[in-house]
Structure formats: C-alpha cells, structure tokens
Amino acid sequence: MRNVPFWIDSAPIKRFPRLERNVNVDIVVVGAGITGITAAHLLKETGLTVALIEREHVASMDTGHTTAHLTCITDVELQELARNFGDDHAQAAWDAGAAAIDGIQKIVQNEQIECEFTRVPAYVHVCGDSVSQKEISRLKKEASVGAKLGFDATYLESVPYFNLPGVRYPNQAKFHPRKYLRALAGKIPGNGSHIFEKSAASKFDAKKRRVKANRNWINFDRVIMATNNPLIGLAHISAATLLQTKLSLYTSYAFGAHVPSGTVPEALFWDTRDPYDYLRLDRCCGFDYLIYGGEDHKTGQKNQTEKAYARLRARLKKIILKARVDHCWSGQVICTPDGLPYIGENAERQFIATGYCGNGITFGMVAAIMARDWATKRKNPWSDLFAVDRKKIKGATWNYLRENKDYPYYMIKDRIARPEAQSVRQLKRDDGMIIGSRRKKFAVFRDQNGKLCKFSPVCTHLGCLVRWNPAESTWDCPCHGSRFKPTGEVIAGPAEEALRPI
C-alpha cells in the first residue's frame, strides 16, 4: 500500500521553473491549488498578467490530498445555516456551491479537459452502527428545508447499497482534480504570465507592492492568498493573527481501494457520524475504484495517528469486504466558527480565501470566481455572505471560544509534560520524537541513513510545542494546526517559518 494520495500517484504534473529573476505582473497569486490555479486561469482570461507562486509543486498540497467531492451541500446543515443566517443567506451559500460545480463543468467542456467529470447523486444517510429516531427526524427536516429553499432534496427510507434512511441530492459531481488542474495550469504561462514552483513567498513589501521569493522580487498591483491557511502578507500582523485564531484545522484520513465492478452505485455518500465517514466511487475498466475517508480530529491532537487508519479500514471492510486498499493518505480541513468560509479583502489590495470546511473543491472554485471579480472590480453576489469581517451570528462566538480553548491548554500542558525520552537511543530510523527533560526539549528526527536532525519543538506561529505524527511523518502543532516536514520545513500554515534547527 502506498502512503500517497491516489490523485498524485495517477496524474503526474510537469514541473514548472523556480523564480530566478525579478518579474512585473498585475496580480500575484500565492498557492497553486484549486483556488490559486483557477483564479490565475480566470484572471488571465480577463487580460491581466499573473504570477502564480508555489512553495512546493503544483496541486501537490491540500488540493492534492482532497477526496474531490463536488457538492453544494455544506458540512453545517442547511437548517442550521437558515437559523443562523436566515433563509436567503442559507440558500445563497448552497447556490454558490451549485454555481461552482457549473463553473467547473463549463471549463471542462470549453477547454476539453479529460478529467472524468461526472454528474452523480449524493446521499446523506444515518450511521449504520445505530439508527435513532432523532437522526431520522433531522434528515427529514433537512430534506424539507432543502425543498423549501429550492433545492432538489428527497428523504428516502432506504438509500442505495447502504439500505439506511437518508436524503438524496441529485446533480452533484465528481472528477479527477489533478487531471483538471494539470490542464488549467498548462494554460497559464505565456503572454506575461508565469507559474513558479519551489518559490515560497518569504517577504512582502506593502509600500512598494512586491513580494520576495528565492531572493528575487515580483512587483504587483494586487495579491491573492490562495494558501488554504492564508499568509500574513500585506495585512497588519494583529489582524492576521486574530483571523488565524478563528480557524480550526482538522486532519482527515482516506483510503483508495479497488472493488468489484458494480458493487456500489456511482455516487457520493456520507453519514451522520460525528466526525462523518464519506465515500465516492468511480467506474474503471474491469473494476471500480472507491475513496473512503473519515476519522477527522484536530491537527496535532492525536498521538497514535496510525490507529485512525486502522479504525477507518475496519469500517471499510465491514461495508465492503472485497475492498482491496492500495493507497492511504491524510489531508487538512480548515473550519470557521459559523461553518462558512472567509473569502474577500482583508487588507488593501490583498484578497484571501480560507475555511472551506469539507467543501474544499467547491468553495475553492467559488473563491477563484470571487477573486477574479475583486481584481476586476466586478460586483459579486457572495461578497457580503463570505466577507472576512462579517458580523458575528448566533452561536458563532461560542464555537470560536470552544475551538480556541485548545491554545492555552496545549501551550501549558506540553511545556510541563515529560518528553517521550531522555536520549536519542530509543529513536528508530524514519521516526521522530520529543527528547530531553521538562526544562529543555528537542524535536529530533532520525532519517533512513541514521542521521539525526534536531530542532526546537516550538511552533513558529504562536509558540506551542509540536508533536510527531507517525502516520504522516510530520511535526504537527496541536494549537492552530501548523505542519512541518521531518526536517523542519513548513508544510502548511499558519506558521510561515521553519522549526529552528539546533
């Protein structure tokens, strides 16, 4: 079994050059995932010049680790959105997702992209472990609210294959995200536009409106932060830090598996478990391929992460005994207190997009459309709903406080806790561990050749202590979800600097 996303394994993308010279463009887009690549493509179509810069490789980070459900159905139930925002805004949130699916389909057709785009139904069903009348009533109410607000939602006594009560939502979609983005990325360079890989944004100069990467400068008029967890960039550090504390980062686990043809209907499924399990299926030649995921937890807050895979695999085998797993991976999901993303301007001439929850692909497309409209000064129907500075709503303050209780808790707990070992003798190859004493701790990794890499375990974001994630071989921060490579470099923010080597 390969510990790499199926998408990355099955659709290689050509390498783009590093930034090695100064460049002038209209728009800089930071982050080459679904939001960044799509925004750059749409902006270039308007006649603007774009520089898309990426710390690693195109579509290899969060978008490369997705499960690529294309659905307007949000993680927060429609009835809860209606209570918190009102019917019109709840409808607008789902309309945005539906428009995103239509937008992707239009690009696929216009650009003739071979990416297995398919319209399929989605089913939300009760958890098979126990069926309660409360869950059934909630699903009936969800279908009723959906129909009332103009969406095709039908309560079923028995959804296909699982034979459990649920709700059917037709006309959702799925595709191969890397094949789609590979085609789009190939159309961006040229006529004054560029893609640069291995070119992390290291410094922003707000006065001169420029960003440094690889010791070279890109001059721009506007900047779009498409890094899932936005960099500070041109924003004031206090405002940017406050926004980052509103974001809750979760790790989700997934398997890719071969199953006999026709075993499961070609559709999207997820259940009412908390956190929920999700499944999608694709028809292939001679077999079907499914992706099954779940076991979400706050990033950095589980020690034995391999057990998440074990529990998930056990449930998959219970559902489909003949599933033959060949890929496993984890991805990061970022949530907000009220369940809707933050998309819009957070500083003069700077646009950010984050907090997509479980709708990374659809909200990523929404954000790209909104970024294009912002850069070209067009009016957008969702700008107020997803505004970064939107007013608090009922329940949001409590969720914000509940999520951020982790910060002081882990800050204190980890500093007084005993390290895992007092010396590196217990550390195996390809493994990491917190070494030292209560007063002095080190994050230590031993590579395949036995070489030791030693770092300060203090996260460079707000100072919590990182933990080793054995399932993914990363250092994860339990406070705000920053992730680092075994050798200390940043994988995902909000941290922007590597762990300090010792």
FENZIBEL-V560221 format. One record per residue. N is the residue number from 1. RES is the residue in one letter. SS is DSSP state (~ for helix, > for strand, _ for the rest). OMEGA is omega in whole degrees, -180 to 180 (NA if undefined). Layout:
N:RES:SS:OMEGA + N:RES:SS:OMEGA
This chain:
1:M:_:-179 + 2:R:>:178 + 3:N:_:-179 + 4:V:_:-180 + 5:P:_:178 + 6:F:~:-178 + 7:W:~:-179 + 8:I:~:-178 + 9:D:~:-172 + 10:S:~:-179 + 11:A:_:177 + 12:P:_:178 + 13:I:_:-179 + 14:K:_:179 + 15:R:_:175 + 16:F:_:-174 + 17:P:_:169 + 18:R:_:172 + 19:L:_:-178 + 20:E:_:-179 + 21:R:_:175 + 22:N:_:-175 + 23:V:>:174 + 24:N:>:178 + 25:V:_:175 + 26:D:_:-174 + 27:I:>:168 + 28:V:>:175 + 29:V:>:-178 + 30:V:>:180 + 31:G:_:-175 + 32:A:_:171 + 33:G:_:-177 + 34:I:~:-179 + 35:T:~:-175 + 36:G:~:-179 + 37:I:~:-179 + 38:T:~:178 + 39:A:~:180 + 40:A:~:179 + 41:H:~:-178 + 42:L:~:-180 + 43:L:~:178 + 44:K:~:178 + 45:E:~:179 + 46:T:_:-180 + 47:G:_:178 + 48:L:_:173 + 49:T:_:-172 + 50:V:>:167 + 51:A:>:178 + 52:L:>:-178 + 53:I:>:-175 + 54:E:_:179 + 55:R:_:-179 + 56:E:_:179 + 57:H:_:-178 + 58:V:_:175 + 59:A:_:-178 + 60:S:_:-176 + 61:M:_:-174 + 62:D:_:179 + 63:T:~:178 + 64:G:~:-178 + 65:H:~:-180 + 66:T:_:168 + 67:T:_:168 + 68:A:_:167 + 69:H:>:174 + 70:L:>:-175 + 71:T:_:176 + 72:C:_:-175 + 73:I:_:-175 + 74:T:_:176 + 75:D:_:174 + 76:V:_:-176 + 77:E:_:-178 + 78:L:~:-180 + 79:Q:~:177 + 80:E:~:175 + 81:L:~:180 + 82:A:~:178 + 83:R:~:-174 + 84:N:~:-174 + 85:F:~:-172 + 86:G:_:-175 + 87:D:~:-175 + 88:D:~:-179 + 89:H:~:176 + 90:A:~:177 + 91:Q:~:-179 + 92:A:~:-180 + 93:A:~:178 + 94:W:~:176 + 95:D:~:179 + 96:A:~:178 + 97:G:~:178 + 98:A:~:178 + 99:A:~:178 + 100:A:~:178 + 101:I:~:178 + 102:D:~:-179 + 103:G:~:178 + 104:I:~:179 + 105:Q:~:180 + 106:K:~:178 + 107:I:~:178 + 108:V:~:-178 + 109:Q:~:-177 + 110:N:~:-177 + 111:E:~:-180 + 112:Q:_:-178 + 113:I:_:176 + 114:E:_:-177 + 115:C:_:177 + 116:E:_:177 + 117:F:_:-177 + 118:T:>:172 + 119:R:>:-179 + 120:V:>:173 + 121:P:>:173 + 122:A:>:-180 + 123:Y:>:171 + 124:V:>:-174 + 125:H:>:180 + 126:V:_:178 + 127:C:_:-176 + 128:G:_:-178 + 129:D:_:180 + 130:S:_:-179 + 131:V:_:-179 + 132:S:_:178 + 133:Q:~:179 + 134:K:~:178 + 135:E:~:-179 + 136:I:~:179 + 137:S:~:-180 + 138:R:~:179 + 139:L:~:177 + 140:K:~:179 + 141:K:~:-180 + 142:E:~:178 + 143:A:~:180 + 144:S:~:179 + 145:V:~:179 + 146:G:~:179 + 147:A:~:180 + 148:K:~:-177 + 149:L:_:171 + 150:G:_:180 + 151:F:_:-180 + 152:D:_:-178 + 153:A:>:-176 + 154:T:>:174 + 155:Y:>:179 + 156:L:>:175 + 157:E:_:-177 + 158:S:_:177 + 159:V:_:-179 + 160:P:_:177 + 161:Y:_:-176 + 162:F:_:179 + 163:N:_:-180 + 164:L:_:177 + 165:P:_:-179 + 166:G:>:-180 + 167:V:>:178 + 168:R:>:175 + 169:Y:>:-180 + 170:P:>:170 + 171:N:>:167 + 172:Q:>:-175 + 173:A:>:174 + 174:K:>:178 + 175:F:_:175 + 176:H:_:-172 + 177:P:~:-178 + 178:R:~:177 + 179:K:~:178 + 180:Y:~:-177 + 181:L:~:176 + 182:R:~:-180 + 183:A:~:-180 + 184:L:~:-178 + 185:A:~:-179 + 186:G:_:-178 + 187:K:_:-175 + 188:I:_:-178 + 189:P:_:178 + 190:G:>:179 + 191:N:_:176 + 192:G:_:178 + 193:S:>:-172 + 194:H:>:163 + 195:I:>:177 + 196:F:>:175 + 197:E:_:-178 + 198:K:_:-175 + 199:S:_:-178 + 200:A:_:175 + 201:A:_:-174 + 202:S:_:-178 + 203:K:>:176 + 204:F:>:177 + 205:D:>:-175 + 206:A:_:-177 + 207:K:_:-178 + 208:K:_:-178 + 209:R:_:179 + 210:R:>:179 + 211:V:>:-180 + 212:K:>:173 + 213:A:>:-178 + 214:N:_:178 + 215:R:_:176 + 216:N:>:-176 + 217:W:>:169 + 218:I:>:177 + 219:N:>:-175 + 220:F:_:173 + 221:D:_:-180 + 222:R:>:-180 + 223:V:>:178 + 224:I:>:177 + 225:M:>:-178 + 226:A:_:-173 + 227:T:_:-178 + 228:N:_:170 + 229:N:_:-167 + 230:P:_:172 + 231:L:_:179 + 232:I:_:176 + 233:G:_:-177 + 234:L:_:-177 + 235:A:_:173 + 236:H:_:-172 + 237:I:~:-179 + 238:S:~:179 + 239:A:~:180 + 240:A:~:180 + 241:T:~:178 + 242:L:~:178 + 243:L:~:-178 + 244:Q:~:178 + 245:T:~:177 + 246:K:_:-177 + 247:L:_:178 + 248:S:>:-175 + 249:L:>:-179 + 250:Y:>:173 + 251:T:>:179 + 252:S:>:-174 + 253:Y:>:-178 + 254:A:>:173 + 255:F:>:166 + 256:G:>:-174 + 257:A:>:171 + 258:H:>:173 + 259:V:>:179 + 260:P:_:-179 + 261:S:_:176 + 262:G:_:-179 + 263:T:_:-177 + 264:V:_:177 + 265:P:_:178 + 266:E:_:-173 + 267:A:_:172 + 268:L:>:179 + 269:F:>:163 + 270:W:>:-173 + 271:D:>:-177 + 272:T:_:175 + 273:R:_:176 + 274:D:_:-1 + 275:P:_:-173 + 276:Y:_:170 + 277:D:_:-177 + 278:Y:>:-175 + 279:L:>:170 + 280:R:>:-176 + 281:L:>:178 + 282:D:>:176 + 283:R:>:177 + 284:C:_:-179 + 285:C:_:177 + 286:G:_:178 + 287:F:_:172 + 288:D:>:179 + 289:Y:>:-180 + 290:L:>:173 + 291:I:>:-174 + 292:Y:>:-176 + 293:G:>:179 + 294:G:>:179 + 295:E:>:-178 + 296:D:>:173 + 297:H:>:178 + 298:K:>:-178 + 299:T:_:178 + 300:G:_:-175 + 301:Q:_:173 + 302:K:_:-179 + 303:N:_:-176 + 304:Q:_:-174 + 305:T:_:178 + 306:E:~:-179 + 307:K:~:176 + 308:A:~:176 + 309:Y:~:-178 + 310:A:~:180 + 311:R:~:-179 + 312:L:~:180 + 313:R:~:178 + 314:A:~:179 + 315:R:~:178 + 316:L:~:-180 + 317:K:~:178 + 318:K:~:-180 + 319:I:~:-177 + 320:I:_:-175 + 321:L:_:-175 + 322:K:_:178 + 323:A:_:179 + 324:R:>:-174 + 325:V:>:177 + 326:D:>:177 + 327:H:>:171 + 328:C:>:179 + 329:W:>:174 + 330:S:>:177 + 331:G:>:-178 + 332:Q:>:180 + 333:V:>:-179 + 334:I:>:-177 + 335:C:>:178 + 336:T:_:-179 + 337:P:_:-177 + 338:D:_:174 + 339:G:_:177 + 340:L:_:-175 + 341:P:_:169 + 342:Y:>:-179 + 343:I:>:178 + 344:G:>:-178 + 345:E:>:177 + 346:N:>:174 + 347:A:>:-178 + 348:E:_:179 + 349:R:_:177 + 350:Q:>:-178 + 351:F:>:178 + 352:I:>:178 + 353:A:>:-177 + 354:T:>:176 + 355:G:_:-177 + 356:Y:_:-175 + 357:C:_:-177 + 358:G:_:-177 + 359:N:_:-173 + 360:G:~:-176 + 361:I:~:-178 + 362:T:~:179 + 363:F:~:174 + 364:G:~:177 + 365:M:~:177 + 366:V:~:-179 + 367:A:~:179 + 368:A:~:177 + 369:I:~:-180 + 370:M:~:178 + 371:A:~:177 + 372:R:~:-179 + 373:D:~:178 + 374:W:~:-177 + 375:A:~:-179 + 376:T:_:176 + 377:K:_:174 + 378:R:_:175 + 379:K:_:-180 + 380:N:_:-174 + 381:P:_:-175 + 382:W:_:-172 + 383:S:_:180 + 384:D:_:-177 + 385:L:_:-177 + 386:F:_:-175 + 387:A:_:-180 + 388:V:_:-177 + 389:D:_:-178 + 390:R:_:-176 + 391:K:_:178 + 392:K:_:177 + 393:I:_:-179 + 394:K:_:178 + 395:G:_:-174 + 396:A:~:-179 + 397:T:~:180 + 398:W:~:179 + 399:N:~:-180 + 400:Y:~:-180 + 401:L:~:-179 + 402:R:~:-178 + 403:E:~:-174 + 404:N:~:171 + 405:K:~:-179 + 406:D:~:-173 + 407:Y:~:178 + 408:P:~:-179 + 409:Y:~:-177 + 410:Y:~:176 + 411:M:~:-178 + 412:I:~:-175 + 413:K:~:-175 + 414:D:~:-178 + 415:R:~:-180 + 416:I:~:-178 + 417:A:_:174 + 418:R:_:174 + 419:P:_:-179 + 420:E:_:179 + 421:A:>:-180 + 422:Q:_:178 + 423:S:_:-177 + 424:V:~:-176 + 425:R:~:-178 + 426:Q:~:-173 + 427:L:_:180 + 428:K:_:177 + 429:R:_:-177 + 430:D:_:-178 + 431:D:>:179 + 432:G:>:-176 + 433:M:>:172 + 434:I:>:-174 + 435:I:>:171 + 436:G:>:-179 + 437:S:_:179 + 438:R:_:-177 + 439:R:_:-175 + 440:K:_:-178 + 441:K:>:178 + 442:F:>:171 + 443:A:>:-173 + 444:V:>:177 + 445:F:>:176 + 446:R:>:-177 + 447:D:_:-176 + 448:Q:_:-179 + 449:N:_:179 + 450:G:_:180 + 451:K:_:-179 + 452:L:>:171 + 453:C:>:-175 + 454:K:>:-177 + 455:F:>:164 + 456:S:_:179 + 457:P:_:-176 + 458:V:>:178 + 459:C:_:-176 + 460:T:_:177 + 461:H:_:-179 + 462:L:_:167 + 463:G:_:173 + 464:C:_:178 + 465:L:>:-179 + 466:V:>:177 + 467:R:>:178 + 468:W:>:177 + 469:N:>:-174 + 470:P:_:-178 + 471:A:_:-176 + 472:E:_:-178 + 473:S:_:179 + 474:T:>:169 + 475:W:>:-176 + 476:D:>:178 + 477:C:>:-177 + 478:P:_:-176 + 479:C:_:-177 + 480:H:_:167 + 481:G:_:176 + 482:S:_:-180 + 483:R:>:-177 + 484:F:>:175 + 485:K:>:177 + 486:P:_:-179 + 487:T:_:169 + 488:G:_:-178 + 489:E:_:-179 + 490:V:>:170 + 491:I:>:-178 + 492:A:>:-179 + 493:G:_:23 + 494:P:_:177 + 495:A:_:179 + 496:E:_:-180 + 497:E:_:-179 + 498:A:_:172 + 499:L:_:-175 + 500:R:_:180 + 501:P:>:178 + 502:I:_:NA
